[in-house]
Amino acid sequence: MGLNILKSAAIAATSLLVSAPLAADGHTETPQGTSEDRTIPGVTKTPMTARDLVTMPRLGGPTVTPFGRYAVYSVTNTDPEGLTRSPTHYLLDLAVPGAQPVEFDLGIDAYALAFGPDNFLYFISYEHTDARTSEDEEERARVWRAALEGDGNVTGPMLVADVPGTDIAGFSIAPSGDKIALWSAISRDCESFSCPRGENGTGTGRLYEGDAGFYRHWDQWITPGEFNRVFVFGLTDGAITGDGVALDGGNSDGAITANTPTMPFGGGEDIAWAPDGSGVYFTARVTGAAEPSSTDLDIYWSDLSGAAPIELTAANAAHDSGPAPSPDGETLAYLAMARPGYESDRLVVHLRDLETGETRALTQDTDLSFGGLSWSADGSHLLATAADVLDTPAFRIDPASGEVTKLDLIAGNEAHIGNLTALTGGRLLFTRDSIGSPAELYLSASGNRARPLTDIVTSHMGEMATTMTRRFSFSGAEGDTVWGQITRLEGQEGPIPAILYIHGGPQGSFRDGWSSRWNPRVLASQGYAVISVDFHGSAGYGQEFMDSINRDWGGKPLEDLQKGLAAALELDSQIDGSRTCAMGASYGGYMVNWIAGQWSDRFDCLIQHDGLFDMRSFYYSTEELWFPKWDFGGSYEEQRETYERWNPVNHVDQWQTPMLVITGEQDFRVPYTQGLQSFTALQERGIPSQLLVFPDENHWVLGAENSVQWHDTVFAWLDRWLNDAKQAEPAE
């Protein structure tokens, strides 16, 4: 299920509030906008701009024909003027080295493209081939299919599933080709997939029971009684048949009330067919009073009889997900955490013998947290990715011994490998991106060095001023080795003002990977040296290092940031340590608030996006309560002293650094009132400050126009304190 981004015209405009600067600070307002015309010493090519980032073509994950001959992928393009986005679809022959992608047109807008075992291309569209139908009927998502030839010729599309009153959110076709799973948000009381949404009665209010679980999640309010549900239909000659069987058991004894796909980010990876099409393995989050405090996802099996599903992972009260049955149907691989209530525990590969029910932890002795689990085409080994010291490489896992082998797919740093797809003959299809460049598609033969298949953005990136990223390590808190990166324009001559980039999570990383939001390259292209530090708590350095932030949010991480900034400045003498700003989002925004009170004299400016300001009010307004309960050792009432020890609001008397605050009104993880509170504190103390509020964004900024405004505002704030004003000040 994708993110529900509100796009109401009534709230399309964003709000920007500017407080009056201190009368004696000597600074003047800088007009919003990028510094595209500013000369950067030593740089001759045109630097990348925010609009370049926003309009950069974006590669989607590929889908392949059953025997791996052809791949189809989509590229999302953004109009540089209107900033509207639309996909273009391509077909690529994987059997011919150097084959050129063939663009094809399905006739209607299409997304969620996937080949079926019949070699037809299936997809979802809100449009209809019959214009009259589209005009006369309510707009809703339907499943279609089309015959696609090697030259890009399309026959169709032909309607597969059209369910009145229901938007089809996703689908998965059985390997046997005779069944299809459809999912959508449907009332639990409904016995069929087609069920009109009920009326709430008088008024617009939503009434929630205290024992019903989430009442809002991520960026949307929950409709009482409605859940993500999967129904399986027959599939005959490319069209659904029958009434559909609910995987949750419908109204049978022992049926479950749960979300599949799981909320808020679950998708097709939560549903896996048995190789013979006899049933479905699926991940579900059972609802109820304990749901906001529980990380207990479980894997179930439905034999499609309509009976209640069988829970396969009941013995584990922690997270289980990613079901992946072996090609021979004898073994189920999946990912599991060991500690209930901890969302960032290590994901260990488990194997279940489907005949005996015996389960074993396959990668227990390997200190990596795996994701993207799948089997090789011949079933001889498993494939997965994992964060590993700034990179996200691919690994081969032996299902007998558990031996883990890192694959060397790319010359140099692996950077970020994704969308790993096993093909026949030992081939691997995948995407690879880095700080320097967005994703391209690659093909590896037998796990060897891969060759690029696409040039969607690589050549274009070469036309702009290039950046270089230097990795470094230093002795951080408690003497542990901590890693960081410096990204700056190649050839730039100093002095270069510095930005301390602070990642969120906190169990995350500013890895060597491309981002369409917090992007080091576009920031470095404005003439800054971007310094990121993977402080204690970061991913990719083993579970002990990640666990070390527990109940220590403002301790070791702050020490690492202080030492990391000093190490970077010592490493690169061209970086000007007297002109610095710090910026971060989520936990990174929390750390900016913490820095404001604990390291208040170090930076010329701060940028805080969706940051936690008051741990007490945050605890009582966030939705996923398992997160603060684990990181702080319990509820606020149980661990009041720990929450208050690391509470930024307790140190506002030390705040003095100019701060830009950014927040989204649809953010329920860190509610936007946290940003309002920090802005109020800044105003009360007369500290130069700005507040940028996005009514239509959540914890992230996803809209194209909003992204441009975000970057323009950030760049103007940095220019104001690091370039325009600092350079205008007389030397002491």
Secondary structure in CASP SS format (residue, H / E / C, confidence):
PFRMAT SS
TARGET T0000
AUTHOR 0000-0000-0000
METHOD secondary structure of the structure
MODEL  1
M C 1.00
G C 1.00
L C 1.00
N C 1.00
I C 1.00
L C 1.00
K C 1.00
S C 1.00
A H 1.00
A H 1.00
I H 1.00
A C 1.00
A C 1.00
T C 1.00
S E 1.00
L E 1.00
L E 1.00
V E 1.00
S C 1.00
A C 1.00
P C 1.00
L C 1.00
A C 1.00
A C 1.00
D C 1.00
G C 1.00
H C 1.00
T C 1.00
E C 1.00
T C 1.00
P C 1.00
Q C 1.00
G C 1.00
T C 1.00
S C 1.00
E C 1.00
D C 1.00
R C 1.00
T C 1.00
I C 1.00
P C 1.00
G C 1.00
V C 1.00
T C 1.00
K C 1.00
T C 1.00
P C 1.00
M C 1.00
T C 1.00
A H 1.00
R H 1.00
D H 1.00
L H 1.00
V H 1.00
T H 1.00
M C 1.00
P C 1.00
R E 1.00
L E 1.00
G C 1.00
G C 1.00
P C 1.00
T E 1.00
V E 1.00
T C 1.00
P C 1.00
F C 1.00
G C 1.00
R C 1.00
Y E 1.00
A E 1.00
V E 1.00
Y E 1.00
S E 1.00
V E 1.00
T E 1.00
N E 1.00
T E 1.00
D C 1.00
P C 1.00
E C 1.00
G C 1.00
L C 1.00
T C 1.00
R E 1.00
S E 1.00
P E 1.00
T E 1.00
H E 1.00
Y E 1.00
L E 1.00
L E 1.00
D E 1.00
L C 1.00
A C 1.00
V C 1.00
P C 1.00
G C 1.00
A C 1.00
Q C 1.00
P C 1.00
V E 1.00
E E 1.00
F E 1.00
D C 1.00
L C 1.00
G C 1.00
I C 1.00
D C 1.00
A C 1.00
Y E 1.00
A E 1.00
L E 1.00
A E 1.00
F E 1.00
G C 1.00
P C 1.00
D C 1.00
N C 1.00
F C 1.00
L E 1.00
Y E 1.00
F E 1.00
I E 1.00
S E 1.00
Y C 1.00
E C 1.00
H C 1.00
T C 1.00
D C 1.00
A H 1.00
R H 1.00
T H 1.00
S H 1.00
E H 1.00
D H 1.00
E C 1.00
E C 1.00
E C 1.00
R C 1.00
A C 1.00
R E 1.00
V E 1.00
W E 1.00
R E 1.00
A E 1.00
A E 1.00
L E 1.00
E C 1.00
G C 1.00
D C 1.00
G C 1.00
N C 1.00
V E 1.00
T E 1.00
G E 1.00
P E 1.00
M E 1.00
L E 1.00
V E 1.00
A E 1.00
D C 1.00
V C 1.00
P C 1.00
G C 1.00
T C 1.00
D C 1.00
I C 1.00
A C 1.00
G E 1.00
F E 1.00
S E 1.00
I E 1.00
A C 1.00
P C 1.00
S C 1.00
G C 1.00
D C 1.00
K E 1.00
I E 1.00
A E 1.00
L E 1.00
W E 1.00
S E 1.00
A E 1.00
I E 1.00
S E 1.00
R C 1.00
D C 1.00
C C 1.00
E C 1.00
S C 1.00
F C 1.00
S C 1.00
C C 1.00
P C 1.00
R C 1.00
G C 1.00
E C 1.00
N C 1.00
G C 1.00
T C 1.00
G C 1.00
T C 1.00
G C 1.00
R C 1.00
L C 1.00
Y C 1.00
E C 1.00
G C 1.00
D C 1.00
A C 1.00
G C 1.00
F C 1.00
Y C 1.00
R E 1.00
H E 1.00
W C 1.00
D C 1.00
Q E 1.00
W E 1.00
I C 1.00
T C 1.00
P C 1.00
G C 1.00
E E 1.00
F E 1.00
N E 1.00
R E 1.00
V E 1.00
F E 1.00
V E 1.00
F E 1.00
G E 1.00
L E 1.00
T E 1.00
D C 1.00
G C 1.00
A E 1.00
I E 1.00
T E 1.00
G E 1.00
D E 1.00
G E 1.00
V E 1.00
A E 1.00
L C 1.00
D C 1.00
G C 1.00
G C 1.00
N C 1.00
S C 1.00
D C 1.00
G C 1.00
A C 1.00
I C 1.00
T C 1.00
A E 1.00
N E 1.00
T C 1.00
P C 1.00
T C 1.00
M C 1.00
P C 1.00
F C 1.00
G C 1.00
G C 1.00
G H 1.00
E H 1.00
D H 1.00
I E 1.00
A E 1.00
W E 1.00
A C 1.00
P C 1.00
D C 1.00
G C 1.00
S C 1.00
G C 1.00
V E 1.00
Y E 1.00
F E 1.00
T E 1.00
A E 1.00
R E 1.00
V E 1.00
T C 1.00
G C 1.00
A C 1.00
A C 1.00
E H 1.00
P H 1.00
S H 1.00
S C 1.00
T C 1.00
D C 1.00
L C 1.00
D E 1.00
I E 1.00
Y E 1.00
W E 1.00
S E 1.00
D C 1.00
L C 1.00
S C 1.00
G C 1.00
A C 1.00
A C 1.00
P C 1.00
I E 1.00
E E 1.00
L C 1.00
T C 1.00
A C 1.00
A C 1.00
N C 1.00
A C 1.00
A C 1.00
H C 1.00
D E 1.00
S E 1.00
G E 1.00
P E 1.00
A E 1.00
P E 1.00
S C 1.00
P C 1.00
D C 1.00
G C 1.00
E C 1.00
T E 1.00
L E 1.00
A E 1.00
Y E 1.00
L E 1.00
A E 1.00
M C 1.00
A C 1.00
R C 1.00
P C 1.00
G C 1.00
Y C 1.00
E C 1.00
S C 1.00
D C 1.00
R C 1.00
L C 1.00
V E 1.00
V E 1.00
H E 1.00
L E 1.00
R E 1.00
D E 1.00
L C 1.00
E C 1.00
T C 1.00
G C 1.00
E C 1.00
T E 1.00
R E 1.00
A E 1.00
L C 1.00
T C 1.00
Q C 1.00
D C 1.00
T C 1.00
D C 1.00
L C 1.00
S C 1.00
F E 1.00
G E 1.00
G E 1.00
L E 1.00
S E 1.00
W E 1.00
S C 1.00
A C 1.00
D C 1.00
G C 1.00
S C 1.00
H C 1.00
L E 1.00
L E 1.00
A E 1.00
T E 1.00
A E 1.00
A C 1.00
D E 1.00
V C 1.00
L C 1.00
D E 1.00
T E 1.00
P C 1.00
A E 1.00
F E 1.00
R E 1.00
I E 1.00
D C 1.00
P C 1.00
A C 1.00
S C 1.00
G C 1.00
E C 1.00
V E 1.00
T E 1.00
K E 1.00
L C 1.00
D C 1.00
L C 1.00
I C 1.00
A C 1.00
G C 1.00
N C 1.00
E C 1.00
A C 1.00
H E 1.00
I E 1.00
G E 1.00
N E 1.00
L E 1.00
T E 1.00
A E 1.00
L C 1.00
T H 1.00
G H 1.00
G H 1.00
R C 1.00
L E 1.00
L E 1.00
F E 1.00
T E 1.00
R E 1.00
D E 1.00
S C 1.00
I C 1.00
G C 1.00
S C 1.00
P C 1.00
A C 1.00
E E 1.00
L E 1.00
Y E 1.00
L E 1.00
S E 1.00
A C 1.00
S C 1.00
G C 1.00
N C 1.00
R C 1.00
A C 1.00
R E 1.00
P E 1.00
L C 1.00
T C 1.00
D C 1.00
I C 1.00
V C 1.00
T H 1.00
S H 1.00
H H 1.00
M H 1.00
G H 1.00
E C 1.00
M C 1.00
A C 1.00
T C 1.00
T E 1.00
M E 1.00
T E 1.00
R E 1.00
R E 1.00
F E 1.00
S E 1.00
F E 1.00
S E 1.00
G C 1.00
A H 1.00
E H 1.00
G H 1.00
D C 1.00
T E 1.00
V E 1.00
W E 1.00
G E 1.00
Q E 1.00
I E 1.00
T E 1.00
R E 1.00
L E 1.00
E C 1.00
G C 1.00
Q C 1.00
E C 1.00
G C 1.00
P C 1.00
I E 1.00
P E 1.00
A E 1.00
I E 1.00
L E 1.00
Y E 1.00
I E 1.00
H C 1.00
G C 1.00
G C 1.00
P C 1.00
Q C 1.00
G C 1.00
S C 1.00
F C 1.00
R C 1.00
D C 1.00
G C 1.00
W C 1.00
S C 1.00
S C 1.00
R C 1.00
W C 1.00
N C 1.00
P H 1.00
R H 1.00
V H 1.00
L H 1.00
A H 1.00
S C 1.00
Q C 1.00
G C 1.00
Y C 1.00
A E 1.00
V E 1.00
I E 1.00
S E 1.00
V E 1.00
D E 1.00
F C 1.00
H C 1.00
G C 1.00
S C 1.00
A C 1.00
G C 1.00
Y C 1.00
G C 1.00
Q H 1.00
E H 1.00
F H 1.00
M H 1.00
D H 1.00
S C 1.00
I C 1.00
N C 1.00
R C 1.00
D C 1.00
W C 1.00
G C 1.00
G C 1.00
K H 1.00
P H 1.00
L H 1.00
E H 1.00
D H 1.00
L H 1.00
Q H 1.00
K H 1.00
G H 1.00
L H 1.00
A H 1.00
A H 1.00
A H 1.00
L H 1.00
E H 1.00
L H 1.00
D C 1.00
S C 1.00
Q C 1.00
I E 1.00
D E 1.00
G E 1.00
S E 1.00
R E 1.00
T E 1.00
C E 1.00
A E 1.00
M E 1.00
G E 1.00
A E 1.00
S C 1.00
Y H 1.00
G H 1.00
G H 1.00
Y H 1.00
M H 1.00
V H 1.00
N H 1.00
W H 1.00
I H 1.00
A H 1.00
G H 1.00
Q H 1.00
W C 1.00
S C 1.00
D C 1.00
R C 1.00
F C 1.00
D C 1.00
C E 1.00
L E 1.00
I E 1.00
Q E 1.00
H E 1.00
D C 1.00
G C 1.00
L C 1.00
F C 1.00
D C 1.00
M H 1.00
R H 1.00
S H 1.00
F H 1.00
Y H 1.00
Y C 1.00
S C 1.00
T C 1.00
E C 1.00
E C 1.00
L C 1.00
W H 1.00
F H 1.00
P H 1.00
K H 1.00
W H 1.00
D H 1.00
F H 1.00
G C 1.00
G C 1.00
S C 1.00
Y C 1.00
E C 1.00
E C 1.00
Q C 1.00
R H 1.00
E H 1.00
T H 1.00
Y H 1.00
E H 1.00
R H 1.00
W C 1.00
N C 1.00
P H 1.00
V H 1.00
N H 1.00
H H 1.00
V H 1.00
D H 1.00
Q H 1.00
W C 1.00
Q C 1.00
T C 1.00
P C 1.00
M E 1.00
L E 1.00
V E 1.00
I E 1.00
T E 1.00
G E 1.00
E C 1.00
Q C 1.00
D C 1.00
F C 1.00
R C 1.00
V C 1.00
P C 1.00
Y C 1.00
T H 1.00
Q H 1.00
G H 1.00
L H 1.00
Q H 1.00
S H 1.00
F H 1.00
T H 1.00
A H 1.00
L H 1.00
Q H 1.00
E H 1.00
R C 1.00
G C 1.00
I C 1.00
P C 1.00
S E 1.00
Q E 1.00
L E 1.00
L E 1.00
V E 1.00
F E 1.00
P C 1.00
D C 1.00
E C 1.00
N C 1.00
H C 1.00
W C 1.00
V C 1.00
L C 1.00
G C 1.00
A H 1.00
E H 1.00
N H 1.00
S H 1.00
V H 1.00
Q H 1.00
W H 1.00
H H 1.00
D H 1.00
T H 1.00
V H 1.00
F H 1.00
A H 1.00
W H 1.00
L H 1.00
D H 1.00
R H 1.00
W H 1.00
L H 1.00
N H 1.00
D H 1.00
A H 1.00
K H 1.00
Q H 1.00
A H 1.00
E C 1.00
P C 1.00
A C 1.00
E C 1.00
END
